[in-house]
Amino acid sequence: MTPQFRKLLFFSATLCVLLCTASAIGPEGEALLRWKDTLLNPTSLSSWSRANPTCSWFGIVCDEHTGYVNELYVTRGSLSGTLDALSFATFQHLEIIDLSFNNLFGAIPTNISLLVTLTILYLVSNDLVGAIPYQLTKLPKIMVLGLQYNQITNPDAANFLVSPSLQNILLRGNKLTGTFPQFILNNTSVGLQEIDLSSNAFSGLIPENLQDIAPNLVQLDLSSNMFSGHIPRSLSKLTKLYLLNLAENNLTGGIPMELRNMSGLLEICPRGNNKSGYYYTFVFMMNVYIPCYNCIIRKH
């Protein structure tokens, strides 16, 4: 065998390996196809086929160096079905899941905790039901938990502990009840920056110690619940807060002067609460005070 022929043979074998690798879908692709097969008429996933490399599929983003799937991003894809058949254990490099604005139903699978690299989870505007699985708190790198506008219920408070990495917990528009969530009150991390509990059925008093639980909070939305009592003066100790929405509750009294004097706030919304008479609040924007009734104050 001549040296030239050996070089040609080596080049051909290398090219074959590269082409075969590029076209193979691998375990991640197979897992996605198995999940696709359980969905009802998933026309938006027509590119999900063994004829195409996984990284070319609609809604799939891969690491350009390793080829592993990093993102599953299929929003408004008319996906109808459950998440039960999605083998989360297969995806050891997945960082982002966004399946918002679909028609997914059923419970959030507990084995989602196997996604050890996941940082962002958005399942907004689906028809998911059942309790928020406490296993979500076992995700070691989770930063954003977006479960807005579903039909999920209270988690097991005894086991649901906020992950130290969690920054945004977004639970608007679900079927959560009871007093201010104990799993947030039990938080020992200072990383929380946004809490959205709006449009649920929470009741009772707004905690006086949120500045100790989440000192770096920048957004707090408790609107459209049944919270009662006065607005805590201690909220003024949340020095990084720029949005506070308390609209549509059963709060009484006025806005504490301490909150009105917070130059960091651009919006505070007490409208739709029980008030003892009328009072002015102010919007601080562009260094101009504009008088209005029951407005929002927010950080500029």
N, C-alpha and C positions, 0 to 999 in steps of 0.2 A: 504494500500500500504506500503510495507516494506521499510525501509531506503535504502536497497541494490537495490531494484527495482527503487526507485526514482533516485538514483545515476546513474543507468544504462540508465534510460530514459533521464536524463539530458545530459549524455555523448553522447547519440545517437543524440539528438537534436542539440547539439553543433557541432558534426561531420558533420551533414547534412548541417548546416549553412555554415561551413567552405568549404565544398566540393562544395556547390552550388555557393558560392561567388567566388571560384577559377575558376569555369567553366563558370560563367556568363560573357558576354562581355560588358554589361553596355552601357551607352549612347555614350561613346567615340568609342567603337567597332561598335555600330550601325551606327554612323556617318561615320566611315571609310568604312563600307560595302556599305552604300549608295553612297559614292564617287566611290568606286570600280565598282559598277554597271554601272556607266556612262563611264568608260574607255573602250577602244577598245582592246579586247582580252588580259586582264591583267594576263597572265600566270605566271608571277613572283610572283603574290599575291595569289597563290593557297592555302597557309596556312591561308589566311584571310577567316575564316569560323566560323559559330556559333558552330561548333563541337570542336573548339579550343579556349582556353582562349586568350583574346586579347594580353596579354603580351608575348605570345609565337609566335605571328605572325612575319613573315619576315619583318625586317625593323622597328619594334616597340620596343622601350625601355621604361620600366615603372619604376617608383620609387619603390624601393624594400620595402619601408615601407607603402606607401599609396596605391600603385597599380595604380595610375594615370599615363597616358601616358606622358612621358617627352620628347621623341625624335621620330620623324618621319624621318627615314633615308632609303630612297629607291633610290639609285643611280644606273645608268646603268640597270634599270629594264624594259626597253622597254615600259614604260608607255606612252600611247597615249590618249590624251583627254584634258579636261580643268580642272581648279581648281574651277570652279563655284559651283559645288555641294558639295564641302568640307565645312562642317559647322564649321567654325573657332570658333564660340561662345561656342561650346561644350568643347573645349580644354582649360581649365583654368589653366593648369599646364604645358603646352607644352613649352619647352625651345629651342629646336633645330628642324628646318626643313631643310632637305637636299634632294632635289628631282632633283639633277643635272644629266646631261647626260641622259635625257629621250627625249620623243617626245611630251612634253606638249605644247599646243598651246592656243591661245586666250589671253585675258588680265589678268593681275594680279588683283584678286578681291579686291575691296576697303574694304570689311569687314575683311580683314586680320588684320586690326587694332584692332580687338577684342582679339587678342592673347596677352594679357597684360603681360605674363611672358616670351615672346619670346626674346631670346638673339642672336640667329644666324639664318639667313635665306639665304640658298643657293639654287638658281634656275638656276644654270649655265648650259649652253649648252642645251637649249630647243628651242622652236619656239614661245616664248611669244612675243606678240605685244602690241601696244598701249602705252600711256604715263605712266611713272612711277607714280603710285598713290601717291598723297601727304599724303594719310592716313598712309603710311608706317612710316612717321615721327612722328606719334602719338603713336608708340610703345614705351612704357616708359623705357624698358630695352634693346632695341636692341643695339647690339654691332657690329655685322658684317652683312652687306648688300651686298650679292654677286649675282649680276644679269648678269654676263659676258656672252657673246656670245648668245644673243637673238636678237630680232628685235624691242626692245623697243625704244620709242622716249622721247623727253624732257618732264619733269613734269611741272605742273603748278607752275612756279617760285614764284608767289605771295603767295602761300600756302605751298610750300614745304620748310620746315624749318628743318635743321639738328637737330636730337634729341640729347640732351646733353650726352646721353649714347653711341652714335655711335662712334666707333673707326676706322672701316674699311669700306670704300665705294668703291665698286668694280664694275665698269660699262664698262669694256673692251668689244669691239666688238659688239656694238649696232648701232643704227641709231640716235645718239645724235648730234645735230648741234648747231651753234651759237658760241658766244664767251664763254670764261671760265665760267662755270655754276654759275649763280647768287646765287643759293641756297647754294653753298659752300662759296661764297664771303660774304653772309649774316650770316655765321656761328658765333655764339657767344660762343660756347663751345671750350675748349682747349683740348678736348679728342681725336680729330682726329689724327690717327697715320698712316693711309695708304689711299692714293687717287690714284685710277687707272682709268683714263679716256681714255686709249689708244685705238687705232683702232676705232675711231669714225670720225666725221667730224667737230670737233671744229676748230675755226679760231680766228684770232685776236692776241692780245698780251698776253703773260704770265703775270699774275698780279705781281706787285712789292711788295705787302703787304702780301704775304702768311705767312711770319713769324709772323704776327699779327693774322691772321685767324686761323692758325694751328701750333702753336709754338712747339708742340710735334711730328710733322710729322717725320716719319722714312723712308717712301717710297712714292715717287711721280713718277708716270708713265704717261707721256703725249705723248708718242710716237704714230706714225702713225696717225697724225691729220694734220691740216693745220695752226698751230700756226706760227706767223710771228714775225719779229722784232728781237731784240737782247735777249740773255739769261740774265735775270735780275741778277745784282750783288747781290741783296738783298737775293737771295736764299742761300747765304753763311751764313745768319743769322739763318737758320734752323739748329741749332747746333746738333740736334739728327738725322739728315738725313743720311742714309747710302746707299740709292739707288735713283738715279735720272736718269730717262730715257726720253730723249728728241729726240730720233731718228725719222727719217722720218717725218720731218715737213718742214716749209719754213723759218727756222731761219737763220739769217745772222750774220756775225762776228764770232769771236772766243769764246773760253771758258774763261770767266772772271778769272783773276788771283786769285781773292778771292775764287773761287770754286776750282781751282787747288791746293790751299794751305790748303784746308780743310782736315786735317788728318783723320777726321771721315769718309770721303767718300771712298768707295771701287770701286764704278762704277758710271760713268757718260757717257751717250751715246748721242753724238751729230751727229752720222753718218747719212748720207742721208739728210742733210740740205744744204742750199746754203751757200757756204763758200767763203770768199775772199782770195784765195790762200790756200796752204797747211800749216798745222801747226801740231805740235806734241802735243799729250796729253799723260797722264801717268796713268798707273794703279799702285796704291799703294797696295801692297800685300806682306805679310811676310817681311815687312821692306825692300823690294827691288823695285827699280823703273825700270820698263820695258818700254822702248819707243815703241809707236805704233801709228798708224794713226787712228784717229776718234774712239777711244775706249770708254769704259764705265768706270766710276770711282764709286766705291762702298765701303761701310764701311766694314772693316775687323773685 
